[in-house]
Amino acid sequence: MSEYRSLIEAACPGAVVDEFEGPGDELTIEIARDRIAEVGRFLKGEPCSFKLLSDVTCADFPAGDGRGNRFRMAYHLFSVETGDRLRLRVWADAETPEVPSVTPVWATANWHEREVWDMFGVRFADHPDLSRILMPFDWEGHPLRRDYPLGGEDVWFSDAV
Amino acid sequence: MGTERIDIFTAEAREAREAAAREGRELAETERIVAGAEAGTPQEALARTREGEEIAAKALPGARDPMIINLGPQHPSTHGVLRLVTQLDGEIVRDVHPVIGYLHTGIEKQCENKTYWQAITLVTRMDYLSPFFNIHAYTQSVEKLLDLEVPERAKWLRVMISELNRITSHLVWLGTSGLELGAITVFFYTYRERDRALDLFEMISGERMNNRYFQVGGCADDVPPGFLGLLKRFVDEMPSRIDEYEGMLAGNPIWIERTRGVGVLPAEQLIDLGITGPALRAAGVDLDLRKARPYSGYEHFDFTVPVGNNGDAYDRFLIRLREMRESTRIIQQCLDGLPEGPHIADDRKVVLPPRPELATSMEALIHHFKLVTEGFRVPEGEAYSAVESPRGEIGCYVVADGGPKPVRVHMRDASFVNLQALRPMAKNAYLADLIAMIGSLDNVMGGVDR
């Protein structure tokens, strides 16, 4: 059991679901969905001091994880003091994917979470500004879902070709 | 802006409202701002102006209804297609909402439908001023998943070319941000050197931009004959050229007026906003991934990380200049100690066999055919690896399922994250300083929108 896992378990009992090691020196800790903001707040402070949230992103697994979940969120944390990295994993369910927002913890998550909402349709509870960011506001569907059709967009001005 | 104002029928207002109605929710902040940013007809615009003037005549300065001005997306000084919905009170920016996505090309989606080696071509085109850094982050992630060791010479070549790329990227930044603030001459000077560096890129990779030189396992080819000599001449001359830029700007009273004290945020807030690269180091935080988490053999090189103390646009300018000097030092060390050996790993399941072998070896031909038609398979897993690009941390997150195509490729682009600092930075600053701030953050919209 990694050091960070035991620290999280001591501070937020019951929040850790599982942990995975590798490839390389990468460490992934899976967190219960409803506890992610709480765990984030703990990790940002002492003693872990993961003050920099490098990245928030998502991957779509249409087959799911066997528990009715489909979207796998990944939070990449970086500690400015020690140079350590840590990945948090949270699963969101297939029908109405919603995860607590970590924007109140790390301000940088704002646009990352908007991108995940735009591209995957995962909603974030308590997000201050959950609007589409890369696609137009009236775009239908979420393009990075694996079942989103390729070539689904009309090509304009093709009559001269 | 009160909510009653958005009842103006514009295309975007309608789109935003329809989308919100379809999803059964209220308008989000950005949707409300963008929907309210445009008057539907000239009459409406005029009415709003008159109304605003009446309010302004009665009110004290600072208490006026803000005027909404759209900067961009087509605007010469926003570095590409960046749209800023600004709320102006005279010359003061009360609030600014960056609206992005105008350059979105779906690169991450396309990567999922290409084999691992084909996707390299796509990721170079994200942050088009630092193509080598994009590929470096991507290939490192894939190599991590494959557990593939990169030969020493390939690592050194990667460092050498990356640092040359850092110089070209900073040269573009220096030239264009000079243009934005009215210093035209420096642009001609920086592009003179940049062109020579692009000639070197062309020699080594065949392309002047969007170079596809790094491969999974190493570099596409060894350096061509004569390349190292020309590179040496370039880095020998470069310090005196940087002296020229510094001489033109560092003591220039207009440049100092325009950049000193502009765009300052406390270091704590910058870290909270995820800012990395020169923008963070200017505020006094010594964070450089080449030192914090050395990759590709950076621990063997002797260089310093310039750190500022004021965190303003002027410090960012000085830091980028000093970074160019450090880059020339690193390239010099690469030239002095470039190890002998292969330029790419010798793993026939991943790396293309050497060209001459195809004529003599049946096995090499089969491997070549399999790699080109099907691609190599990457074991199931996920990996994130990051490099220090000219703009900060470029990270690449790759999810593999054991097949020849990635399930997910996500780029954490430094420009995308750094752009978030613009809103808190520009609040209650002058409109003219907003342009200096955009310049000093050095966003590349290809990287922001991907």
Interface residues (C-beta under 8 A of the other chain):
Chain A: G22 P23 G24 E26 T28 K51 L52 L53 S54 D55 T57 A59 D60 F61 A74 H76 F78 V80 G83 R85 R87 W106 A107 T108 N110 W111 H112 M119 P128 D129 L130 S131 R132 I133 L134 M135 P136 F137 D138 W139 P143 L144 R146 Y148 L150
Chain B: E12 E15 A16 E18 A19 L27 A28 E29 T30 E31 V34 I100 G101 H104 G106 E108 K109 E112 N113 K144 L145 D147 Q269 I271 D272 L273 G274 I275 T276 V285 L287 A292 R293 G381 E382 A383 Y384 A386 E393 G395 Y397 V399 V407 R408 H410 R412 F416 V417 L419 Q420 D449 R450
